[in-house]
Amino acid sequence: MPTKTTKKVTNKKVVDKKEEVKAVKPVEEKKVETKPAEEKKAPAKKVAAEKKTPAKKEEAKPAEKKKVTAKKATAEKKTPAKKEEAKPAEKKKAPAKKATAEKKAPAKKEEAKPAEEKKATVEKKTPAKKAAAKPATTKKASTKKTTTKKTTTKKATTKKMTKEEQYAKLSLDTCLDLAKAMSMDVTRDSIIQQLILNPDVKSVSENLVNKYQLTGKFNFEEDGYDEGLVEVLVSKVFETADIKPQKPEDLQADVTHALNYKFTDVVADGEEYKDQFDTMRKVLMIAQHKDIHDSKKLEEEVGVDVEKFVEEFMDLAYSVLKKWKYEDVDYYEHFIFAVLSQLEDLHNKYSNRIMMDVADLYILHGDYGLGDADYAYILRENQIKDYIYYRYASIYEGVDKDKAKQIANQALQFVDDRFTYYPNIIAVLEG
């Protein structure tokens, strides 16, 4: 029984070998023509044929190696390798097929080496991809650094800006807010009023700095502002305000109305004062822009009686401001002296009167120190003192009678019955 089986196996082997030889020849002829996919199928069939035969253990090993080689080749094809690298792999398959055709089943160790080399090639390719990915990360990092540098450059540019350039970029509202932060009690309208009295921006700015004692009080580096902001604020107000002289003919009707006005009540008088103040401001601006310093010349320019208008305005202001706020008195003082300083002939004629009017208003608003100081100055500067003492004593009659009598008694050192207002002073003393 074993002998028969051996014969059968031997016959099968002979047949198989013949079939293998027949099969190999066409494969060798088609090497150039067939595609790589067809070449793979031929080795697969051979392995299957060899598995059917009870081959020796030594013969099985080469078959397994072939399978591994085939799998590796397939894996290499799946890997995104270049076409130029794939061609050598195909050439290596040809020797393997020839070895099968020549009945060299046990493959040499040297043939396995190329497969190992392929493995190494595949493994080398994988790290190469990782290495290629690293530069991309480096690029991202460098991009971030570049961005940081740009930001730093911008900050450096901002720091390099001068104080004046930073002030110039501020809006008027921001300047007013910063002025409040510096404890300045100013508004756009209050600055406009000062510019009307004095159209010189620098002069008005210096007055504000001195008034609020801002010199050296703030540091620009630490606080973000200093006294230099004041001139910026005033100049911005000057640029946005409508501080322009009007045409003379536009004033004639307003002045005529003011000269014909009769005092009525507190409310009506207050509204009239506002209107006359605005008209007087326009007259002053014409005198400033035309550089006129005489009321008669200004009268020729505008076509109205300027002196009469000034008298009317002073009378109305004295009546109205007794019941208005202290701040209104302060502003009126600066405004009316601006008018008289511009028109020199009126200054010489009305300066004493206006000083006494303002001193009376300060006393009535409770500022006795300033009122007394004004009267002391007037008395010192004038030889004829009877009228001044009478005004000074009489204003205190409604505030402090004892002080009124004290002033009247003091007047007797300089005034006797030869002076016009001597009886009036005696009346206060005996009152």
VOPAGU-2260 file (C-alpha; in pm, 1 decimal, decimal comma):
REM VOPAGU-2260
SITE   aa  ch    i         X         Y         Z
SITE  MET   A    0       0,0       0,0       0,0
SITE  PRO   A    1     269,6     254,1      77,0
SITE  THR   A    2     446,4     161,7    -246,9
SITE  LYS   A    3     142,2     240,7    -460,7
SITE  THR   A    4      92,3     569,0    -292,8
SITE  THR   A    5     449,0     662,1    -361,7
SITE  LYS   A    6     411,2     581,0    -728,3
SITE  LYS   A    7     103,6     789,7    -755,2
SITE  VAL   A    8     275,7    1076,3    -591,1
SITE  THR   A    9     572,0    1030,4    -823,6
SITE  ASN   A   10     346,1    1033,2   -1127,5
SITE  LYS   A   11     174,6    1341,3    -999,7
SITE  LYS   A   12     503,6    1505,8    -946,9
SITE  VAL   A   13     609,0    1431,4   -1304,3
SITE  VAL   A   14     284,7    1563,5   -1435,7
SITE  ASP   A   15     302,0    1864,0   -1214,3
SITE  LYS   A   16     651,7    1937,8   -1316,4
SITE  LYS   A   17     559,2    1916,0   -1681,6
SITE  GLU   A   18     270,3    2147,0   -1623,9
SITE  GLU   A   19     497,7    2380,7   -1435,4
SITE  VAL   A   20     743,5    2386,5   -1725,0
SITE  LYS   A   21     462,6    2451,2   -1969,0
SITE  ALA   A   22     324,2    2719,7   -1741,3
SITE  VAL   A   23     655,8    2885,9   -1689,1
SITE  LYS   A   24     738,0    2930,5   -2055,6
SITE  PRO   A   25     440,2    3144,8   -2137,9
SITE  VAL   A   26     503,2    3349,1   -1824,1
SITE  GLU   A   27     859,7    3417,5   -1935,1
SITE  GLU   A   28     739,7    3525,8   -2280,4
SITE  LYS   A   29     480,2    3757,9   -2132,2
SITE  LYS   A   30     719,9    3924,0   -1891,1
SITE  VAL   A   31     758,4    4232,5   -2099,2
SITE  GLU   A   32     395,0    4247,8   -2213,3
SITE  THR   A   33     196,8    4166,1   -1899,1
SITE  LYS   A   34     119,0    4411,4   -1621,0
SITE  PRO   A   35     260,4    4376,5   -1269,9
SITE  ALA   A   36     -79,5    4258,0   -1143,1
SITE  GLU   A   37     -69,9    3950,0   -1375,5
SITE  GLU   A   38     280,3    3863,0   -1262,3
SITE  LYS   A   39     159,9    3843,0    -907,1
SITE  LYS   A   40    -113,2    3590,6    -994,3
SITE  ALA   A   41     140,4    3340,2   -1143,4
SITE  PRO   A   42     342,0    3299,9    -823,0
SITE  ALA   A   43      20,1    3260,4    -625,3
SITE  LYS   A   44     -86,7    2958,2    -838,2
SITE  LYS   A   45     253,5    2794,2    -801,4
SITE  VAL   A   46     236,7    2819,0    -426,9
SITE  ALA   A   47    -107,6    2661,2    -430,8
SITE  ALA   A   48      22,6    2372,8    -646,1
SITE  GLU   A   49     309,0    2315,4    -413,1
SITE  LYS   A   50      82,9    2308,0    -107,6
SITE  LYS   A   51    -114,7    2015,5    -249,7
SITE  THR   A   52     197,9    1796,9    -269,3
SITE  PRO   A   53     334,7    1651,9      55,6
SITE  ALA   A   54     647,3    1858,2      27,2
SITE  LYS   A   55     931,5    1836,9     269,2
SITE  LYS   A   56     964,0    2074,0     557,3
SITE  GLU   A   57    1263,5    2232,4     393,1
SITE  GLU   A   58    1056,2    2302,0      81,5
SITE  ALA   A   59     777,2    2466,7     281,9
SITE  LYS   A   60    1004,8    2733,8     414,0
SITE  PRO   A   61    1080,0    2883,2      74,5
SITE  ALA   A   62     706,9    2891,4      -4,1
SITE  GLU   A   63     639,1    3087,8     311,9
SITE  LYS   A   64     918,8    3324,2     225,7
SITE  LYS   A   65     767,4    3372,9    -115,6
SITE  LYS   A   66     435,5    3458,5      45,3
SITE  VAL   A   67     603,5    3708,2     270,1
SITE  THR   A   68     785,2    3850,8     -27,6
SITE  ALA   A   69     459,9    3877,6    -220,9
SITE  LYS   A   70     285,7    4048,0      70,3
SITE  LYS   A   71     569,9    4288,1     115,6
SITE  ALA   A   72     566,7    4371,3    -252,4
SITE  THR   A   73     193,7    4435,9    -230,3
SITE  ALA   A   74     248,5    4652,4      78,3
SITE  GLU   A   75     513,9    4847,1    -103,8
SITE  LYS   A   76     282,0    4908,4    -393,4
SITE  LYS   A   77      16,1    5043,2    -157,6
SITE  THR   A   78     270,3    5277,4       0,3
SITE  PRO   A   79     273,1    5615,3    -178,1
SITE  ALA   A   80     618,8    5560,8    -322,3
SITE  LYS   A   81     756,2    5714,7    -638,6
SITE  LYS   A   82     725,0    5528,4    -968,0
SITE  GLU   A   83    1098,7    5519,6   -1009,2
SITE  GLU   A   84    1138,4    5322,6    -685,1
SITE  ALA   A   85     873,2    5064,0    -782,9
SITE  LYS   A   86    1058,9    4943,4   -1094,4
SITE  PRO   A   87    1349,5    4782,9    -908,9
SITE  ALA   A   88    1099,8    4582,3    -701,6
SITE  GLU   A   89     953,7    4430,0   -1018,5
SITE  LYS   A   90    1296,4    4330,0   -1141,7
SITE  LYS   A   91    1362,1    4148,1    -817,9
SITE  LYS   A   92    1046,1    3936,8    -864,8
SITE  ALA   A   93    1181,4    3792,6   -1193,5
SITE  PRO   A   94    1465,4    3598,1   -1035,3
SITE  ALA   A   95    1220,6    3443,3    -789,8
SITE  LYS   A   96    1004,5    3313,0   -1075,3
SITE  LYS   A   97    1306,0    3175,0   -1261,9
SITE  ALA   A   98    1412,0    2992,2    -952,1
SITE  THR   A   99    1071,7    2820,9    -934,5
SITE  ALA   A  100    1085,3    2724,6   -1297,9
SITE  GLU   A  101    1425,5    2561,7   -1252,2
SITE  LYS   A  102    1288,8    2351,4    -964,1
SITE  LYS   A  103    1490,0    2543,1    -707,0
SITE  ALA   A  104    1223,2    2535,2    -439,7
SITE  PRO   A  105    1445,5    2613,4    -141,8
SITE  ALA   A  106    1526,2    2979,2    -194,8
SITE  LYS   A  107    1870,5    3096,0    -103,1
SITE  LYS   A  108    1934,1    3317,2     192,3
SITE  GLU   A  109    2075,4    3573,1     -41,7
SITE  GLU   A  110    1731,1    3605,5    -207,3
SITE  ALA   A  111    1573,8    3685,4     126,3
SITE  LYS   A  112    1809,4    3972,3     177,9
SITE  PRO   A  113    1649,8    4191,7     -86,4
SITE  ALA   A  114    1320,2    4150,4      96,3
SITE  GLU   A  115    1484,8    4263,3     416,1
SITE  GLU   A  116    1634,3    4554,1     230,0
SITE  LYS   A  117    1288,1    4643,7     108,7
SITE  LYS   A  118    1169,5    4638,1     468,3
SITE  ALA   A  119    1446,3    4872,0     561,4
SITE  THR   A  120    1350,8    5095,5     270,0
SITE  VAL   A  121     989,1    5106,7     385,5
SITE  GLU   A  122    1096,1    5176,7     741,4
SITE  LYS   A  123    1330,3    5448,4     625,8
SITE  LYS   A  124    1056,4    5611,6     425,6
SITE  THR   A  125     824,4    5634,1     724,5
SITE  PRO   A  126    1070,3    5832,9     942,2
SITE  ALA   A  127    1142,3    6048,4     639,9
SITE  LYS   A  128     778,0    6155,2     640,6
SITE  LYS   A  129     795,2    6234,8    1010,1
SITE  ALA   A  130    1109,9    6433,2     953,4
SITE  ALA   A  131     939,1    6620,3     671,8
SITE  ALA   A  132     654,3    6708,1     907,9
SITE  LYS   A  133     888,8    6870,1    1159,3
SITE  PRO   A  134     989,7    7162,6     939,4
SITE  ALA   A  135     618,8    7253,2     910,4
SITE  THR   A  136     601,9    7285,3    1289,9
SITE  THR   A  137     913,2    7498,4    1285,0
SITE  LYS   A  138     754,5    7725,3    1025,9
SITE  LYS   A  139     451,2    7777,6    1249,0
SITE  ALA   A  140     672,5    7870,3    1539,3
SITE  SER   A  141     868,9    8113,0    1326,9
SITE  THR   A  142     544,5    8268,3    1202,0
SITE  LYS   A  143     433,4    8328,3    1558,8
SITE  LYS   A  144     764,5    8486,8    1642,5
SITE  THR   A  145     733,7    8716,7    1343,1
SITE  THR   A  146     385,7    8820,5    1454,4
SITE  THR   A  147     515,4    8894,7    1803,3
SITE  LYS   A  148     791,3    9105,3    1657,3
SITE  LYS   A  149     539,1    9307,9    1457,6
SITE  THR   A  150     334,7    9377,6    1769,6
SITE  THR   A  151     646,0    9486,1    1955,7
SITE  THR   A  152     734,4    9720,0    1672,8
SITE  LYS   A  153     390,0    9879,7    1687,9
SITE  LYS   A  154     421,0    9938,9    2061,4
SITE  ALA   A  155     761,2   10091,4    2012,5
SITE  THR   A  156     614,8   10327,8    1750,1
SITE  THR   A  157     340,8   10439,0    1992,0
SITE  LYS   A  158     594,2   10511,7    2262,4
SITE  LYS   A  159     803,6   10713,8    2021,8
SITE  MET   A  160     513,0   10953,2    1954,0
SITE  THR   A  161     571,7   11292,2    2108,0
SITE  LYS   A  162     342,9   11440,7    2367,8
SITE  GLU   A  163     222,8   11702,6    2120,6
SITE  GLU   A  164     131,2   11435,0    1863,5
SITE  GLN   A  165     -67,8   11241,1    2121,1
SITE  TYR   A  166    -247,7   11556,8    2234,2
SITE  ALA   A  167    -330,6   11645,7    1874,0
SITE  LYS   A  168    -516,2   11315,3    1828,4
SITE  LEU   A  169    -746,2   11380,4    2126,7
SITE  SER   A  170   -1103,8   11492,0    2062,8
SITE  LEU   A  171   -1250,5   11803,2    2225,0
SITE  ASP   A  172   -1470,7   11591,7    2455,8
SITE  THR   A  173   -1169,2   11387,7    2568,5
SITE  CYS   A  174    -976,8   11709,0    2639,4
SITE  LEU   A  175   -1265,9   11837,4    2851,2
SITE  ASP   A  176   -1274,9   11506,4    3043,4
SITE  LEU   A  177    -901,9   11527,7    3109,3
SITE  ALA   A  178    -944,2   11889,7    3221,6
SITE  LYS   A  179   -1196,8   11768,3    3479,0
SITE  ALA   A  180    -946,6   11502,1    3589,0
SITE  MET   A  181    -706,3   11792,4    3649,5
SITE  SER   A  182    -976,3   11953,9    3873,2
SITE  MET   A  183   -1052,2   12228,8    3622,7
SITE  ASP   A  184   -1405,1   12367,1    3633,1
SITE  VAL   A  185   -1437,4   12457,0    3265,5
SITE  THR   A  186   -1679,4   12392,1    2980,8
SITE  ARG   A  187   -1673,1   12467,9    2611,6
SITE  ASP   A  188   -1903,3   12768,4    2663,8
SITE  SER   A  189   -1697,0   12910,7    2948,7
SITE  ILE   A  190   -1381,8   12890,8    2734,2
SITE  ILE   A  191   -1566,9   13057,2    2443,6
SITE  GLN   A  192   -1663,4   13339,8    2675,4
SITE  GLN   A  193   -1299,9   13390,8    2771,8
SITE  LEU   A  194   -1193,8   13383,3    2408,0
SITE  ILE   A  195   -1449,2   13653,7    2333,0
SITE  LEU   A  196   -1289,3   13871,6    2596,3
SITE  ASN   A  197    -942,9   13781,8    2478,6
SITE  PRO   A  198    -907,4   13609,5    2138,3
SITE  ASP   A  199    -545,9   13510,1    2211,3
SITE  VAL   A  200    -534,0   13130,7    2272,2
SITE  LYS   A  201    -199,4   13135,9    2454,2
SITE  SER   A  202    -303,2   13415,8    2686,1
SITE  VAL   A  203    -629,4   13242,7    2780,8
SITE  SER   A  204    -441,8   12914,4    2834,2
SITE  GLU   A  205    -187,4   13078,7    3064,4
SITE  ASN   A  206    -466,7   13240,1    3264,6
SITE  LEU   A  207    -633,3   12901,6    3316,5
SITE  VAL   A  208    -305,9   12734,3    3416,2
SITE  ASN   A  209    -240,7   13008,1    3671,3
SITE  LYS   A  210    -598,1   13008,1    3798,0
SITE  TYR   A  211    -595,6   12634,4    3874,2
SITE  GLN   A  212    -225,1   12627,2    3972,7
SITE  LEU   A  213    -141,5   12346,5    3728,2
SITE  THR   A  214     228,9   12416,5    3670,4
SITE  GLY   A  215     425,9   12105,4    3765,7
SITE  LYS   A  216     121,0   11949,2    3931,7
SITE  PHE   A  217      85,5   11661,7    3681,2
SITE  ASN   A  218     337,2   11445,7    3497,2
SITE  PHE   A  219     261,5   11334,0    3141,8
SITE  GLU   A  220     450,1   11003,3    3168,2
SITE  GLU   A  221     270,4   10900,5    3487,6
SITE  ASP   A  222     -72,0   11070,2    3456,7
SITE  GLY   A  223    -114,3   11089,1    3079,2
SITE  TYR   A  224    -158,9   11467,5    3086,4
SITE  ASP   A  225      -3,8   11786,6    3222,3
SITE  GLU   A  226     -57,0   12163,5    3203,4
SITE  GLY   A  227      28,5   12150,9    2830,4
SITE  LEU   A  228    -316,5   12000,8    2770,6
SITE  VAL   A  229    -480,1   12334,7    2856,1
SITE  GLU   A  230    -353,5   12512,6    2544,6
SITE  VAL   A  231    -460,0   12214,0    2332,2
SITE  LEU   A  232    -809,1   12234,2    2482,9
SITE  VAL   A  233    -840,2   12610,1    2431,3
SITE  SER   A  234    -716,0   12590,4    2071,5
SITE  LYS   A  235    -966,6   12313,1    1990,2
SITE  VAL   A  236   -1248,8   12525,1    2133,4
SITE  PHE   A  237   -1130,4   12825,2    1934,5
SITE  GLU   A  238   -1128,4   12621,4    1611,8
SITE  THR   A  239   -1481,0   12486,8    1663,1
SITE  ALA   A  240   -1646,4   12801,4    1804,0
SITE  ASP   A  241   -1813,0   13063,7    1589,7
SITE  ILE   A  242   -1610,6   13356,2    1720,4
SITE  LYS   A  243   -1635,9   13595,3    1429,5
SITE  PRO   A  244   -1735,4   13961,3    1410,2
SITE  GLN   A  245   -2074,1   14032,2    1256,5
SITE  LYS   A  246   -2158,2   14298,6    1002,8
SITE  PRO   A  247   -2222,2   14643,6    1150,9
SITE  GLU   A  248   -2571,5   14669,3    1000,2
SITE  ASP   A  249   -2676,8   14356,5    1188,4
SITE  LEU   A  250   -2608,3   14533,2    1520,6
SITE  GLN   A  251   -2796,1   14857,6    1466,6
SITE  ALA   A  252   -3143,8   14718,8    1537,5
SITE  ASP   A  253   -3022,8   14537,8    1852,2
SITE  VAL   A  254   -2847,8   14845,4    1991,6
SITE  THR   A  255   -3149,7   15064,5    1916,4
SITE  HIS   A  256   -3372,2   14817,8    2105,4
SITE  ALA   A  257   -3130,7   14818,5    2403,5
SITE  LEU   A  258   -3127,4   15199,0    2426,4
SITE  ASN   A  259   -3509,1   15207,5    2433,1
SITE  TYR   A  260   -3551,6   14929,8    2692,5
SITE  LYS   A  261   -3730,4   15013,2    3021,5
SITE  PHE   A  262   -3674,8   14804,4    3334,3
SITE  THR   A  263   -3979,6   14592,7    3414,3
SITE  ASP   A  264   -3927,5   14284,3    3635,2
SITE  VAL   A  265   -3659,1   14037,9    3732,6
SITE  VAL   A  266   -3737,1   13779,8    3462,4
SITE  ALA   A  267   -3771,6   14026,2    3174,4
SITE  ASP   A  268   -3466,3   14220,8    3288,1
SITE  GLY   A  269   -3266,9   13898,1    3303,3
SITE  GLU   A  270   -3358,1   13805,4    2944,3
SITE  GLU   A  271   -3275,9   14155,6    2828,7
SITE  TYR   A  272   -2938,8   14138,0    3001,4
SITE  LYS   A  273   -2855,8   13821,0    2808,6
SITE  ASP   A  274   -2949,6   13987,9    2478,7
SITE  GLN   A  275   -2752,9   14302,1    2554,4
SITE  PHE   A  276   -2454,8   14098,6    2666,1
SITE  ASP   A  277   -2453,6   13917,9    2330,1
SITE  THR   A  278   -2484,7   14247,9    2140,9
SITE  MET   A  279   -2203,4   14406,6    2342,9
SITE  ARG   A  280   -1987,5   14101,6    2266,8
SITE  LYS   A  281   -2038,4   14156,7    1892,9
SITE  VAL   A  282   -1946,6   14525,1    1927,0
SITE  LEU   A  283   -1630,6   14429,4    2114,7
SITE  MET   A  284   -1530,7   14174,4    1850,3
SITE  ILE   A  285   -1563,8   14432,9    1573,2
SITE  ALA   A  286   -1342,6   14669,9    1769,4
SITE  GLN   A  287   -1085,8   14394,0    1825,8
SITE  HIS   A  288   -1072,5   14280,4    1463,6
SITE  LYS   A  289   -1068,5   14635,4    1329,8
SITE  ASP   A  290    -814,4   14737,6    1596,9
SITE  ILE   A  291   -1030,0   15032,2    1706,5
SITE  HIS   A  292    -955,9   15184,0    2050,3
SITE  ASP   A  293   -1185,3   15486,7    2052,5
SITE  SER   A  294   -1562,6   15477,7    2099,3
SITE  LYS   A  295   -1618,0   15756,8    1845,2
SITE  LYS   A  296   -1430,4   15571,2    1570,5
SITE  LEU   A  297   -1618,8   15256,3    1653,8
SITE  GLU   A  298   -1943,5   15449,9    1634,5
SITE  GLU   A  299   -1855,2   15550,5    1279,0
SITE  GLU   A  300   -1783,1   15188,6    1195,7
SITE  VAL   A  301   -2104,0   15033,5    1333,9
SITE  GLY   A  302   -2340,6   15330,8    1306,0
SITE  VAL   A  303   -2459,9   15332,4    1671,1
SITE  ASP   A  304   -2392,3   15541,3    1983,0
SITE  VAL   A  305   -2141,0   15313,2    2151,7
SITE  GLU   A  306   -2097,6   15520,1    2470,6
SITE  LYS   A  307   -2469,8   15532,9    2541,3
SITE  PHE   A  308   -2497,1   15162,4    2479,0
SITE  VAL   A  309   -2213,0   15091,7    2727,7
SITE  GLU   A  310   -2386,4   15305,8    2994,0
SITE  GLU   A  311   -2719,3   15128,7    2936,7
SITE  PHE   A  312   -2554,5   14789,9    2957,4
SITE  MET   A  313   -2373,6   14873,4    3287,3
SITE  ASP   A  314   -2697,0   15000,4    3447,3
SITE  LEU   A  315   -2888,1   14686,1    3351,0
SITE  ALA   A  316   -2605,2   14454,7    3466,7
SITE  TYR   A  317   -2583,2   14625,6    3808,4
SITE  SER   A  318   -2957,8   14580,6    3860,2
SITE  VAL   A  319   -2981,6   14221,1    3740,7
SITE  LEU   A  320   -2661,8   14075,9    3891,8
SITE  LYS   A  321   -2762,7   14166,5    4246,4
SITE  LYS   A  322   -2993,1   13864,5    4230,4
SITE  TRP   A  323   -2784,5   13638,6    4010,1
SITE  LYS   A  324   -2500,2   13408,1    4109,2
SITE  TYR   A  325   -2153,9   13504,2    4229,2
SITE  GLU   A  326   -1998,4   13341,4    3920,7
SITE  ASP   A  327   -2203,3   13574,4    3698,3
SITE  VAL   A  328   -2055,5   13873,1    3877,2
SITE  ASP   A  329   -1703,9   13737,9    3827,8
SITE  TYR   A  330   -1761,2   13689,9    3456,1
SITE  TYR   A  331   -1923,9   14028,4    3414,4
SITE  GLU   A  332   -1622,7   14194,6    3575,5
SITE  HIS   A  333   -1384,1   14040,8    3324,6
SITE  PHE   A  334   -1612,4   14113,2    3030,9
SITE  ILE   A  335   -1685,5   14478,0    3103,0
SITE  PHE   A  336   -1319,2   14553,2    3169,9
SITE  ALA   A  337   -1233,9   14391,3    2836,0
SITE  VAL   A  338   -1473,1   14637,5    2670,2
SITE  LEU   A  339   -1328,6   14936,3    2856,5
SITE  SER   A  340    -969,8   14824,5    2792,1
SITE  GLN   A  341   -1042,4   14811,2    2418,7
SITE  LEU   A  342   -1207,8   15155,6    2416,8
SITE  GLU   A  343    -956,6   15367,7    2604,2
SITE  ASP   A  344   -1165,1   15686,4    2619,2
SITE  LEU   A  345   -1446,3   15499,7    2795,4
SITE  HIS   A  346   -1200,1   15335,5    3033,1
SITE  ASN   A  347   -1077,5   15670,8    3159,0
SITE  LYS   A  348   -1433,0   15790,5    3208,0
SITE  TYR   A  349   -1603,7   15481,6    3360,6
SITE  SER   A  350   -1330,3   15277,2    3530,3
SITE  ASN   A  351   -1404,4   15407,5    3884,7
SITE  ARG   A  352   -1773,5   15357,4    3841,0
SITE  ILE   A  353   -1743,2   15004,1    3713,1
SITE  MET   A  354   -1500,9   14913,7    3994,1
SITE  MET   A  355   -1748,4   15034,7    4254,0
SITE  ASP   A  356   -2035,0   14849,6    4080,1
SITE  VAL   A  357   -1840,1   14524,8    4089,2
SITE  ALA   A  358   -1724,8   14581,3    4450,2
SITE  ASP   A  359   -2088,7   14637,9    4557,2
SITE  LEU   A  360   -2196,9   14316,3    4383,5
SITE  TYR   A  361   -1922,3   14115,1    4555,2
SITE  ILE   A  362   -2025,3   14250,2    4896,7
SITE  LEU   A  363   -2392,1   14172,0    4828,5
SITE  HIS   A  364   -2290,5   13814,7    4737,5
SITE  GLY   A  365   -2096,4   13780,4    5065,5
SITE  ASP   A  366   -1741,2   13826,1    4938,0
SITE  TYR   A  367   -1655,9   14110,0    5176,8
SITE  GLY   A  368   -1281,6   14061,0    5145,6
SITE  LEU   A  369   -1276,6   14120,3    4772,0
SITE  GLY   A  370   -1533,0   14404,2    4794,5
SITE  ASP   A  371   -1333,7   14584,3    5065,1
SITE  ALA   A  372   -1010,0   14538,3    4872,7
SITE  ASP   A  373   -1163,7   14695,0    4561,1
SITE  TYR   A  374   -1289,5   14995,1    4757,9
SITE  ALA   A  375    -954,4   15036,1    4931,5
SITE  TYR   A  376    -783,5   15048,0    4593,6
SITE  ILE   A  377   -1027,4   15306,7    4455,6
SITE  LEU   A  378    -990,1   15530,0    4762,4
SITE  ARG   A  379    -613,5   15511,9    4743,8
SITE  GLU   A  380    -605,6   15603,6    4375,7
SITE  ASN   A  381    -844,5   15905,2    4392,4
SITE  GLN   A  382    -803,6   16245,7    4556,4
SITE  ILE   A  383   -1176,1   16323,8    4577,2
SITE  LYS   A  384   -1317,5   16062,2    4809,7
SITE  ASP   A  385   -1662,6   16180,3    4925,3
SITE  TYR   A  386   -1864,5   15991,9    4662,6
SITE  ILE   A  387   -1651,3   15675,6    4700,5
SITE  TYR   A  388   -1698,7   15670,7    5080,4
SITE  TYR   A  389   -2068,7   15730,0    5040,0
SITE  ARG   A  390   -2101,7   15432,8    4801,5
SITE  TYR   A  391   -1887,5   15216,6    5025,9
SITE  ALA   A  392   -2084,7   15294,8    5344,7
SITE  SER   A  393   -2429,2   15279,0    5184,7
SITE  ILE   A  394   -2382,2   14929,7    5035,8
SITE  TYR   A  395   -2318,4   14794,6    5387,6
SITE  GLU   A  396   -2636,8   14950,5    5525,7
SITE  GLY   A  397   -2838,9   14654,3    5402,9
SITE  VAL   A  398   -2574,0   14402,8    5510,3
SITE  ASP   A  399   -2404,2   14527,8    5831,1
SITE  LYS   A  400   -2512,4   14865,5    5977,1
SITE  ASP   A  401   -2231,5   14880,8    6230,5
SITE  LYS   A  402   -1974,3   14843,0    5958,3
SITE  ALA   A  403   -2163,0   15102,0    5749,1
SITE  LYS   A  404   -2129,4   15354,6    6037,7
SITE  GLN   A  405   -1764,1   15262,7    6084,8
SITE  ILE   A  406   -1694,3   15341,7    5717,5
SITE  ALA   A  407   -1888,9   15670,0    5740,9
SITE  ASN   A  408   -1690,4   15772,8    6050,5
SITE  GLN   A  409   -1366,1   15690,6    5870,3
SITE  ALA   A  410   -1475,5   15913,9    5579,0
SITE  LEU   A  411   -1484,1   16220,3    5807,3
SITE  GLN   A  412   -1101,8   16218,1    5811,3
SITE  PHE   A  413   -1107,8   16318,3    5442,9
SITE  VAL   A  414   -1452,9   16472,2    5391,2
SITE  ASP   A  415   -1612,5   16786,5    5541,9
SITE  ASP   A  416   -1906,9   17012,5    5463,0
SITE  ARG   A  417   -1731,3   17146,6    5153,0
SITE  PHE   A  418   -1784,6   16817,2    4968,2
SITE  THR   A  419   -2098,9   16730,7    4779,0
SITE  TYR   A  420   -2167,2   16397,5    4949,5
SITE  TYR   A  421   -2086,2   16508,1    5305,5
SITE  PRO   A  422   -2459,5   16518,4    5405,4
SITE  ASN   A  423   -2511,4   16165,6    5271,8
SITE  ILE   A  424   -2221,4   16034,5    5480,4
SITE  ILE   A  425   -2363,2   16203,2    5795,8
SITE  ALA   A  426   -2702,9   16042,1    5722,6
SITE  VAL   A  427   -2541,7   15698,0    5725,4
SITE  LEU   A  428   -2352,9   15777,0    6046,7
SITE  GLU   A  429   -2674,6   15889,2    6224,1
SITE  GLY   A  430   -2896,4   15618,8    6069,0
